[in-house]
Amino acid sequence: MMDILQFAQLLNRVREMRPLVHHITNAVTINDCANITLHTGGAPVMAHAPEEVEEMVGLASSLVLNIGTLTSSQVEAMLLAGKQANHRGIPVVVDPVGAGATRFRTESVRRILEEVQVAILKGNAAEIATLAGERAEVRGVDAGEVAVDPIQTAETLARQLNSVVVVTGKTDIITDGTRTACIDNGHPMMGCITGTGCMGASVLGCFAPVVDDPWVAAVAAVTAYTIAGEIGGEQADGPGSFKWRFFDAMAGLNAEMIAEKAKIRQVAPSPNP
């Protein structure tokens, strides 16, 4: 039996700590990522220049790397920042947006994963399957068809990387290779605006520094985030109103609401292949 209250109460810790979350992120969604960080309880900083990222990481509580609008210069900045984060012992969250769509994206994120110890890797089923060496269809930055079992694939990749892997979708999967949770919160409207995946990585960046166990942090973050989406979606008339209602729901969320609405289930790990 999972202790739902344990996950719910981590939101209070985020708001008490107000972690500084350093983003090297997607130009399309950067403003939304900054706002969701604020609404969750963190403090966002968006610093991309290779000349300053190591210094900025020195001030940060966590680092979020998102390859959505990737450039060669940005890859170098991510590597510099990631290595400095590892040196400081602060958690690194990676969002491999569009991995599998082009060779540049795939090779760049593989390089990051090889050279930086990542606490949490978050992607859709196709991105995670690609990074696990499986065949997957990626349509630009959106997920396509995946033939493999997403839980088993995520667990295998988590063990390989010694990281927590989050697979987003109708049911979100969070695993460290030995513990696996599925979360059934969320709302279809979350797929009707750009940036909900990117913003999810920002929320992971808020939760990751407040607890020593990145799996617990990831379960708590995804649960809080998808409940906010659920509340916003239930109140919205369409995509435009959903976005601001989603932000309002995240800002107004509390531990009691999470404990009441959470749909978390722990599943037995898949047998090793």
ABEGO torsion letter per residue (X at the ends): XBBAAAAAAAAAAAAAAGBBBBBBBBAAAAAAAAAAAAAAGBBBBBBABAAAAAAAAAABABBBBBAABBBAAAAAAAAAAAAAAAAAGBBBBBBBBGBGABAAAAAAAAAAAAABBBABBBBBAAAAAAAAGBBBBBBEABBBBBABBAAAAAAAAAAAAGBBBBBBEABBBBBAGABBBBBABEBAAAAABBGAAAAAAAAAAAAAAABABAAAAAAAAAAAAAAAAAAAAAABABAAAAAAAAAAAAAABBAAAAAAABBBBBBBBBBBX
